[in-house]
Amino acid sequence: MNKKSFIAIIVAILLPVTGYFLVSFYSTRAIDMPHRYFYDSVNVVEKDGKLTYDTAWHHVSNMHFTNQLGQQVSFDDLKGKIIVLDFFFTHCPTLCPKLAVAMKKLQNSFPNQDSIVQFVSISIDPQHDSVAQLRKWAEKFNVDPDSWWLLTGNRDSIYNFALHEIKASVADVGVDTAFIHTQKFFLLDKERIVRGWFDGLDTVEQAKLVSDIPLLMLEKDRNRSFGEFFKGLLKGSTTNP
């Protein structure tokens, strides 16, 4: 390897390494990332004579549904995606149509991003909201099924999911647990951890939701060590001198 090639490789390595540390430094200090709210347990670990706390954040469990196309789908099908979720029913005369319009605006804010973000509306009245009813609702609001699912399923499972997985009664303390009718939009990250809830009829909160989605898109993988990053960098440098 001649001197110029060697210098080129060193520069190719140092620039990304510098960028890595700069991004790591400023991303944790300058940007207010969406918070995590619910945890399943807190483990206390003693290390070097000091107590440290390891929080196990609550990951929303998988659920199986039927969408507006009659397809059997689940949250596991959305692995690696940001999820924006709300609850509705097609016979709702007032609140739900307004939420659907707001969700449509969100969908329009992220065109051709169905591999990154998924919008999900779950019926709280599955006895009446058949696939045919969901399809009519989808046509009414021009729903793109690739990035926005309208879902129906077992009522008990849906209510258990809303109350114990999404924590709808925590996000909206006024919600009727017998008939979950809330105007909150729930934001889940790629690990299905709840990162926030927003009033679907408040334009200021809608704007905050829109700005939080890209932050979660770009959120670095905390499980990826710098060693792994560096190995990948070296591999790329040696294959592309």
C-alpha positions as CSV (number, residue, x, y, z in Angstrom):
1,M,0.0,0.0,0.0
2,N,1.5,3.4,-1.0
3,K,1.6,6.4,1.2
4,K,-1.3,8.2,-0.5
5,S,-3.6,5.2,-0.1
6,F,-2.7,4.8,3.5
7,I,-3.5,8.5,4.2
8,A,-6.8,8.2,2.3
9,I,-7.8,5.3,4.5
10,I,-6.9,7.1,7.7
11,V,-8.9,10.1,6.6
12,A,-11.8,7.9,5.7
13,I,-11.8,6.4,9.2
14,L,-11.1,9.6,11.2
15,L,-13.8,11.7,9.6
16,P,-16.7,9.3,10.4
17,V,-15.3,8.5,13.9
18,T,-15.2,12.3,14.6
19,G,-18.7,12.6,13.3
20,Y,-19.9,9.6,15.4
21,F,-18.7,11.2,18.6
22,L,-20.1,14.6,17.7
23,V,-23.5,13.2,16.9
24,S,-23.4,11.1,20.1
25,F,-22.4,14.1,22.2
26,Y,-24.9,16.6,20.8
27,S,-27.8,14.2,20.3
28,T,-27.8,13.4,24.0
29,R,-27.5,17.0,25.1
30,A,-29.0,19.4,22.5
31,I,-32.1,17.4,21.4
32,D,-35.0,16.8,23.8
33,M,-36.0,13.2,22.8
34,P,-39.5,11.9,23.4
35,H,-39.6,10.5,26.9
36,R,-40.4,6.9,28.0
37,Y,-43.3,6.7,30.5
38,F,-44.1,3.2,31.7
39,Y,-41.8,0.5,33.0
40,D,-42.4,-3.1,34.0
41,S,-39.7,-3.3,36.6
42,V,-36.7,-1.6,38.1
43,N,-33.7,-3.8,39.0
44,V,-31.2,-2.6,41.5
45,V,-27.7,-3.8,40.8
46,E,-24.6,-3.3,43.0
47,K,-21.5,-2.6,41.1
48,D,-18.2,-1.5,42.7
49,G,-19.9,-0.8,45.9
50,K,-22.5,1.5,44.3
51,L,-26.2,0.8,43.6
52,T,-27.3,1.4,40.0
53,Y,-30.9,1.2,38.7
54,D,-31.7,-0.7,35.5
55,T,-35.2,0.1,34.3
56,A,-37.1,-2.4,32.1
57,W,-39.3,-0.2,30.0
58,H,-42.8,-1.4,29.1
59,H,-42.9,-2.9,25.6
60,V,-46.4,-3.1,24.1
61,S,-47.3,-6.7,23.6
62,N,-48.1,-8.2,20.2
63,M,-51.8,-8.2,19.1
64,H,-53.6,-9.8,16.2
65,F,-56.3,-8.0,14.3
66,T,-58.1,-7.9,11.0
67,N,-57.6,-4.8,8.8
68,Q,-59.9,-3.0,6.4
69,L,-58.7,-5.3,3.6
70,G,-59.7,-8.4,5.5
71,Q,-56.1,-9.3,6.1
72,Q,-54.9,-10.9,9.4
73,V,-52.2,-8.6,10.7
74,S,-50.3,-8.1,14.0
75,F,-47.9,-5.6,15.6
76,D,-45.1,-8.0,14.9
77,D,-45.7,-7.3,11.2
78,L,-44.6,-3.7,12.0
79,K,-41.2,-4.6,13.4
80,G,-38.8,-1.7,13.2
81,K,-41.6,0.9,12.5
82,I,-42.7,4.0,14.4
83,I,-46.4,3.6,15.3
84,V,-49.1,6.3,15.7
85,L,-52.2,4.8,17.2
86,D,-55.7,5.8,18.1
87,F,-59.1,4.3,19.0
88,F,-62.3,4.9,17.1
89,F,-65.6,3.4,16.0
90,T,-67.4,3.9,12.7
91,H,-70.8,4.9,14.1
92,C,-69.3,7.8,16.1
93,P,-71.1,11.0,14.9
94,T,-68.7,13.6,16.3
95,L,-65.3,12.9,17.6
96,C,-64.1,10.0,15.4
97,P,-64.6,11.8,12.1
98,K,-62.5,14.7,13.3
99,L,-59.8,12.3,14.5
100,A,-59.8,10.6,11.2
101,V,-59.3,13.9,9.4
102,A,-56.4,14.7,11.8
103,M,-54.8,11.2,11.2
104,K,-55.2,11.7,7.5
105,K,-53.2,14.9,7.7
106,L,-50.5,13.0,9.6
107,Q,-50.4,10.4,6.9
108,N,-50.1,13.1,4.3
109,S,-47.1,14.6,6.3
110,F,-45.1,11.3,5.7
111,P,-45.8,10.3,2.1
112,N,-44.1,7.1,0.8
113,Q,-42.8,6.4,4.4
114,D,-44.8,3.2,5.0
115,S,-41.5,1.3,5.7
116,I,-40.8,3.7,8.5
117,V,-44.0,4.9,10.1
118,Q,-47.4,3.2,10.4
119,F,-50.7,4.8,11.4
120,V,-53.2,2.5,13.2
121,S,-56.8,3.1,14.2
122,I,-58.4,0.3,16.4
123,S,-62.1,0.0,16.6
124,I,-63.5,-0.1,20.2
125,D,-66.9,-1.4,18.8
126,P,-65.7,-4.5,16.9
127,Q,-69.2,-6.1,17.1
128,H,-70.5,-3.5,14.6
129,D,-67.2,-2.6,12.9
130,S,-66.9,-5.4,10.4
131,V,-64.4,-5.5,7.6
132,A,-67.1,-4.0,5.3
133,Q,-67.7,-1.1,7.7
134,L,-63.9,-0.5,8.0
135,R,-63.6,-0.4,4.2
136,K,-66.4,2.2,4.0
137,W,-64.7,4.3,6.6
138,A,-61.4,4.0,4.7
139,E,-63.0,5.1,1.5
140,K,-64.7,8.0,3.2
141,F,-61.4,9.4,4.5
142,N,-59.2,8.2,1.6
143,V,-57.1,6.0,3.8
144,D,-54.0,4.5,2.2
145,P,-53.9,0.9,3.5
146,D,-50.2,0.6,3.1
147,S,-49.5,3.1,5.9
148,W,-52.8,3.3,7.8
149,W,-54.5,0.3,9.2
150,L,-58.1,0.3,10.4
151,L,-58.4,-2.7,12.7
152,T,-61.1,-4.8,14.3
153,G,-60.8,-7.9,16.5
154,N,-61.9,-9.4,19.8
155,R,-63.5,-6.8,22.1
156,D,-62.0,-8.1,25.4
157,S,-58.6,-8.3,23.9
158,I,-58.8,-4.8,22.5
159,Y,-59.9,-3.3,25.8
160,N,-57.3,-5.2,27.7
161,F,-54.7,-3.9,25.2
162,A,-55.9,-0.3,25.5
163,L,-56.0,-0.2,29.3
164,H,-53.0,-2.4,30.2
165,E,-50.6,-2.1,27.2
166,I,-51.2,1.4,25.9
167,K,-52.3,2.7,29.3
168,A,-55.1,4.8,27.8
169,S,-56.7,5.5,31.2
170,V,-53.4,7.0,32.3
171,A,-53.0,9.2,29.2
172,D,-56.6,10.3,29.4
173,V,-57.8,10.2,33.0
174,G,-61.4,11.0,32.0
175,V,-61.7,8.0,29.7
176,D,-64.6,5.6,30.3
177,T,-63.0,2.2,30.8
178,A,-66.3,0.5,29.8
179,F,-66.2,2.3,26.4
180,I,-62.8,3.7,25.6
181,H,-63.5,6.9,23.7
182,T,-60.4,9.1,23.8
183,Q,-59.1,11.7,21.4
184,K,-55.5,10.9,22.2
185,F,-53.0,9.8,19.6
186,F,-50.4,7.4,21.0
187,L,-46.8,7.4,19.7
188,L,-44.8,4.1,19.9
189,D,-41.1,3.8,19.0
190,K,-39.5,1.0,17.0
191,E,-39.4,-1.2,20.1
192,R,-43.1,-0.6,20.8
193,I,-42.4,1.6,23.8
194,V,-44.9,4.3,24.4
195,R,-43.1,7.6,23.9
196,G,-46.0,10.1,24.2
197,W,-49.7,10.8,23.7
198,F,-51.2,13.9,22.0
199,D,-54.6,15.5,21.7
200,G,-55.7,14.6,18.2
201,L,-57.8,17.7,17.9
202,D,-55.1,20.2,19.2
203,T,-53.1,21.6,16.3
204,V,-50.2,22.5,18.6
205,E,-50.0,18.9,19.9
206,Q,-50.4,17.6,16.4
207,A,-47.3,19.6,15.4
208,K,-45.4,18.2,18.3
209,L,-46.3,14.7,17.2
210,V,-45.1,15.4,13.7
211,S,-41.8,16.7,15.0
212,D,-41.3,13.7,17.4
213,I,-41.7,11.1,14.7
214,P,-38.5,12.0,12.8
215,L,-36.6,12.1,16.1
216,L,-37.6,8.5,16.8
217,M,-36.8,7.6,13.2
218,L,-33.2,8.8,13.7
219,E,-32.8,7.6,17.3
220,K,-29.6,5.7,17.5
221,D,-29.6,2.1,18.4
222,R,-28.3,2.1,22.0
223,N,-27.5,-1.6,21.8
224,R,-24.9,-1.0,19.1
225,S,-21.5,-0.4,20.6
226,F,-18.8,1.8,19.2
227,G,-16.7,-1.3,18.6
228,E,-19.4,-2.6,16.2
229,F,-19.5,0.8,14.6
230,F,-15.8,0.8,14.2
231,K,-15.6,-2.7,12.8
232,G,-18.2,-1.8,10.1
233,L,-16.2,1.3,9.3
234,L,-13.0,-0.7,8.9
235,K,-14.7,-3.2,6.7
236,G,-16.1,-0.5,4.5
237,S,-12.7,1.2,4.2
238,T,-10.9,-2.0,3.2
239,T,-13.4,-3.0,0.6
240,N,-13.6,0.6,-0.8
241,P,-10.0,2.0,-0.8
